[in-house]
Amino acid sequence: MLLLLLSVIVVLLLLVSWIRLVSESTRINVPGPFPLPLLGNAHLFIVKPSEFLNLVDKFVHRYGDALRVHLFSTPYVLLTHPKYIEPIITSMDYITKGFSYSYLNCWLGEGLLTSTGQRWKTHRKFLTPAFHFNILQNFLPVFCKNQRVLTEKLRNMTDRTSIDMFPLVALAALDNVTESIMGVCVDAQKHSESEYVKSIDELSTILSMRMQIPFLGLDAIFNLLPYKTKQDKALKVLHGQSNKVIEARREELKKANITSHAINDVGIKNKQAFLDLLLLSEADGKRIDPQCVREEVDTFMFEGHDTTTSGIVYSLLCLSQHRDVQDKIYDELKTIFGDDMNRDPTYNELHQMKYLELVIKESMRLYPPVPLIQRQIIKDCEVGGMKLIKDTSVIINIFGMQRHPELFENPLEFRPERFETPLKNPFNWLAFSAGPRNCIGQKFAMMELKVTLTEMIKHFIILPSHVQPELSADLVLRSKNGVHVKLMPRNNS
């Protein structure tokens, strides 16, 4: 009798849950697959990471540029057209990041990427001066130095038929961001087996899995798996390193009796601008507490190396397939550098690289470093003709949108000249996002991309490899089998 009663209760609970899911599906006036009891549509997302973007593309083809799915009880709306995306990302009403970003909290806490509300507004305001052009100019010698290390490593690989550029560029990018953001160099390129480097890779992989595989997103399941132990170990290393650097800089400021920043409209001129801003600035009349400092440092360490790495390696992939584009870049560089092609560029010369900038934008159109971003709907609303309910996660499909045939002619064709004239709608290209939560470090990233790509083109002819990338939407756009090219030395090298 008791067993029968329990069975009835379970059936009733399943029925109530299912009715609620169906009701929510109806209230959100966006097409999508019919939800199952408890699961919603979670079962449809059990695919390999390298198949995730293809799965999303199939959903878009079947249901259109705005579609709805339920992962268990949470509604998600996927958007692949600026007519839906623009009103979301331009409004201060929708600045809260989506549910998937909560998996990053163990690493980044409430840093600029994951925070919202007043915390985000305050920190965004006082961190913006750290990316003034006067500060960025100080980082240029750092980028050039680290690129020379990468160039020398690559010289020893020109006899190979295929080189996976992702891990090599990632180490150089990590050196760039640690030295510029934190004021110290971890020499990642020379110590690629360090715990710190391995921990970043380990944690990025685990967090990406949690975002993509619905069942791993459940704490009750994840905490029972060995991934949890690996995550805790990686976090201990990363947080420990950040705390170590922060405390060292805090002591330096104390010994030098530096208690405030001289911030003005021409920026800040010291090398540790970002870290010093965090240590010396005030929010609401109080100094930033140590945990907040570490969270912002960790955030920019993550955002400042993974995204630029993705942007660089996919630009190299595109260039490897278009020798004529490489030749145009090389000709542009010859007009800038003259007879001394081996010298470092100046900050002003980077701005003269107009054609290279077109190439970077077109590469990032086809291969956006962050292929998907999310916003959380915090109250029932109507936006872009869609009726959305509270706690819906809106997924902005940048990867799909920038390959949309309505927005770009022959969208899969690599054609840098597309960007010679302004786009009909600037929101057709969102490689750095847009609106109030656009990428605060986009000038930093563009400078690093230009330095890296110019040095690559000056010293090597980039040739295609036989290995085709298996694209994967991890925290950034990666490839499960690497991003491969072949390199041939130029005569002037």
Summary of the structure (lengths in Angstrom):
residues: 493
radius of gyration: 23.7
end to end distance: 84.8
largest distance: 92.3
contacts: 1588
relative contact order: 0.16
helix: 57%
strand: 11%
